[in-house]
C-alpha cells in the first residue's frame, strides 16, 4: 500500500518533469535547490547578531549563485563554485583565479549593498523617532 503510493507519487513527479525541455530541468532543479538552501540559511542567520548573520548569508549567496560559463564543446551556464573546484582539482591557476574573482566580486557587491541598506535603515528609524 505505501510502496504503491510512493510509486504513484514518483511517477507523477516524473510526468511533471517531462513537460519541461531536457536542457532546462537541470537549471530548474538548481534554482529550486538554491532557493531552498538560501531560505534555510537565512532562517539560521536571523538568530545571529546583525552584521555576522548578514555577512555569512552574503558569502553563502555568492558561493551558490555566482554564475560562470563552463568550458568545453557543450558549455553552459554553471555556478562559479564548480569552476573553482574543477580548477583546484586540475591545478589550473587561470580557472581558479577567474572563478574566485567572480565569487569575491559578488561578495563585495553584496557587502556594499548591505552597508548602504544598514545606513538607510538606521537613518530611517532615527528620523521617525
N, C-alpha and C positions, 0 to 999 in steps of 0.2 A: 504494500500500500504506500509506504513512504518512498520507496525506490521508484515506484511508478509516478508519483507526484513530482519527485526531483527530476526524473527523465522528461516529464511533460514541461516543466519549467525551463529546463535546459534547452529543449527543442524550440520552445517559444523564444528564448533569448537568441538562439542561433538564427531563427527565421527573421527576427528584427534586424540582426546584423547583416543578413543577406540583402536587405533593402538598400544598403549603402555600397558605393563602389569600393572595391577591394583596397585601393590605394588610400582611401580616407578612413578606413577602420582603425588603422594604427594611430592616426592623428586624433581621432575621436576618443579612443581609449587613453591616449597620452594626456589630452586636455582634461578629460574627466578625472583621471587619476591625480593629475596635478592640482586641480581644484579641490578635490577631497583632501589631499595631503596638506595643501596650504590652509584650508579651513581648520583641520585638526591642529596644525602647528599654531595657527592664530589663537585657537582656544587655549592651548598650553601657554602661549606667550602673554596672554592677558593676565596671568597670575604672577608674572614677574614685574619688577619695577619698570616704570615707563621707558627710560632710554635703553635698558638692556633687552627687554622684550621686543621693542621696535627694531633694534639693530639686528637681533637674531632672526626676526621674521624677514627682514630685507635680505639678509645673507641667504637664507633658505630659498626665498623667492628667486633671487638671482641664480642660484645653482640649478633650480628646477626649470626656470622659464627662459633663460638667456638662449636665443637661437643662434645657430650657425648652419652652414651648408656643408653636408658631408661630401667626402671626396669619392671619386670612382665613376664608373660608367652610369650608374643609377643613382646619382647624387640627389638627395632630397634635403628638406629642412629637418634639422635634428637639434636636440639640446646640446649646448656647448660643453656640458659636463662629460658627455660621451666622447666628444672630440678630444677633450683634455685627458680623459682616462686612456683613450686609444693612443694619444701622443706619449703618455707616460709609459705605457706598455711597450710601444715600439721605439722608445727613446728618440723620438723625432722632435727636436727642440722647436722648430718653427710652428708645429702644430700645437705644442704645449703653450707657447707664448701667445699665439693667436687666440686660442680659446680662453686662456687665463685672463688675457687683457679684456676680452669681451665680458667675462663674468665680473671682473673688477670694475669695468665701466658701469655696468648695471648697478652694482653695489654703490658706487659713487653717486650716480644719479639718484638712486633711492635714498641715500643718506641726505643728499642736498634737498630733495623734496620733503623728507621727514623733518629736517631742520626748519625749513620755511613753514611747514604746516604747524609745527610746535610753536614757533614765534607768532603765527597768525592766531592760534587758539589762545595763547597767553594774552595777546593784545585784545582779543575779542572779549575774554572774560574780565580783563581789567577795565575795559571801557563800560561794561554793563554794570559793574559793581559800584 
